[in-house]
Amino acid sequence: MITLHGFAASNYYNLIKHVLLYKQLPFQENLIYGGSDELLAISPAGKIPVITTSEGLNISESSVICDFIEETYPEIPLYPEDAGERAVVRQIMKIAELYFELPSRRFIPYVFSGTEIPESIKVEVRQVLTRGVSALNSL
């Protein structure tokens, strides 16, 4: 059985969790936070998520984990059969990461501290988000 290491506040952790659920694979979760000795023992860069396979192989980096799961458990595919359609799906995934997820992280310290987000940061993030929406609309 696969063990998924990380915590639910991480978008990347949730990505892997949803891949496992979508593919109907049995897995267990291990709550672990960045910077812990336990995490450093299984993740070379100390990042989450990490999966541990039933064979004891530790794999980190969400895109690498997704590829491993897709290649190891192909019965319920994540991607379309057609190469062109797969490329479009991967473009959508990359746009979501670069133009939505990463810029939105700028808000996290303000949200968790309950402080007002400076207007300058809102403007910067809005510009990137708008670019991402335009990119998606052009696909």
C-alpha positions as CSV (number, residue, x, y, z in Angstrom):
1,M,0.0,0.0,0.0
2,I,1.1,3.5,-0.7
3,T,1.8,5.9,2.1
4,L,1.2,9.6,1.4
5,H,3.3,11.9,3.6
6,G,2.4,15.5,4.1
7,F,-0.4,17.7,5.3
8,A,-3.7,18.8,3.9
9,A,-2.9,22.6,3.8
10,S,-0.5,21.8,0.9
11,N,-2.0,22.0,-2.6
12,Y,0.6,19.6,-3.9
13,Y,-0.3,17.1,-1.2
14,N,-4.0,17.4,-2.2
15,L,-3.1,16.9,-5.8
16,I,-1.5,13.6,-5.1
17,K,-4.3,12.6,-2.7
18,H,-6.9,13.3,-5.4
19,V,-4.9,11.3,-8.0
20,L,-4.9,8.3,-5.6
21,L,-8.6,8.7,-5.0
22,Y,-9.4,9.1,-8.7
23,K,-7.5,6.0,-9.5
24,Q,-9.2,4.2,-6.6
25,L,-5.9,3.1,-5.1
26,P,-5.6,2.1,-1.5
27,F,-3.3,4.4,0.5
28,Q,-2.7,5.6,4.0
29,E,-1.8,9.1,5.1
30,N,1.1,10.1,7.4
31,L,0.8,13.7,8.8
32,I,4.3,15.2,8.5
33,Y,5.5,18.8,8.3
34,G,8.3,20.5,6.4
35,G,11.6,20.7,8.2
36,S,11.1,17.7,10.4
37,D,13.8,15.0,10.7
38,E,11.2,12.4,9.7
39,L,10.6,14.3,6.4
40,L,14.3,14.8,5.7
41,A,14.8,11.0,6.1
42,I,12.4,10.4,3.1
43,S,12.6,13.5,1.0
44,P,16.0,14.7,-0.2
45,A,14.9,18.3,-0.5
46,G,12.7,18.2,2.7
47,K,9.6,18.9,0.6
48,I,6.1,17.5,0.7
49,P,4.4,15.5,-0.7
50,V,6.3,12.3,-0.6
51,I,4.9,8.8,-1.2
52,T,6.4,5.6,0.0
53,T,5.6,2.5,-2.1
54,S,4.9,-0.9,-0.7
55,E,8.4,-1.8,-1.8
56,G,9.8,1.0,0.4
57,L,10.7,3.4,-2.4
58,N,10.3,7.1,-1.4
59,I,9.3,9.5,-4.2
60,S,9.0,13.3,-3.9
61,E,8.0,16.1,-6.3
62,S,4.3,16.1,-7.2
63,S,4.8,15.8,-11.0
64,V,7.2,12.9,-10.6
65,I,4.7,11.2,-8.2
66,C,1.9,11.7,-10.7
67,D,4.0,10.2,-13.5
68,F,5.0,7.2,-11.3
69,I,1.4,6.5,-10.3
70,E,0.2,6.8,-13.9
71,E,2.9,4.5,-15.2
72,T,2.5,2.0,-12.3
73,Y,-1.3,1.9,-12.2
74,P,-2.5,2.5,-15.8
75,E,-6.0,0.9,-15.3
76,I,-7.7,4.2,-14.7
77,P,-5.8,6.7,-16.8
78,L,-5.2,10.3,-15.8
79,Y,-4.6,11.5,-19.3
80,P,-6.4,11.1,-22.6
81,E,-5.2,8.4,-25.0
82,D,-4.4,10.9,-27.8
83,A,-1.0,12.6,-27.6
84,G,-2.3,16.0,-28.6
85,E,-5.0,15.9,-26.0
86,R,-2.5,14.8,-23.4
87,A,-0.4,17.8,-24.3
88,V,-3.3,20.2,-23.8
89,V,-4.0,18.7,-20.4
90,R,-0.4,19.2,-19.4
91,Q,-0.5,22.8,-20.6
92,I,-3.6,23.4,-18.4
93,M,-1.8,21.8,-15.5
94,K,1.3,24.0,-16.0
95,I,-0.7,27.2,-16.5
96,A,-2.7,26.4,-13.3
97,E,0.6,25.9,-11.4
98,L,2.5,28.9,-12.7
99,Y,-0.3,31.5,-13.1
100,F,-2.8,30.5,-10.3
101,E,-1.2,28.4,-7.6
102,L,2.2,30.1,-7.3
103,P,1.1,33.7,-7.4
104,S,-1.7,33.1,-5.0
105,R,0.8,32.0,-2.4
106,R,1.7,35.6,-1.9
107,F,-1.6,36.0,0.0
108,I,-0.9,33.1,2.5
109,P,1.0,35.1,5.2
110,Y,-1.7,37.8,5.2
111,V,-4.6,35.3,5.3
112,F,-3.0,33.3,8.2
113,S,-2.1,36.4,10.2
114,G,-5.4,38.1,9.6
115,T,-3.7,41.2,8.2
116,E,-4.8,43.2,5.2
117,I,-3.1,42.3,1.9
118,P,-1.3,45.4,0.5
119,E,-2.9,46.8,-2.6
120,S,0.5,46.6,-4.5
121,I,0.5,42.8,-4.0
122,K,-3.1,42.5,-5.0
123,V,-2.3,44.3,-8.2
124,E,0.8,42.2,-9.0
125,V,-1.1,38.9,-8.4
126,R,-4.1,40.1,-10.3
127,Q,-1.9,40.8,-13.4
128,V,-0.5,37.2,-13.3
129,L,-3.9,35.7,-12.7
130,T,-5.4,37.6,-15.6
131,R,-2.5,36.4,-17.8
132,G,-3.3,32.8,-16.7
133,V,-7.0,33.2,-17.5
134,S,-6.1,34.5,-21.0
135,A,-3.8,31.6,-21.5
136,L,-6.5,29.1,-20.6
137,N,-9.1,30.8,-22.8
138,S,-6.7,30.6,-25.8
139,L,-6.4,26.8,-25.5
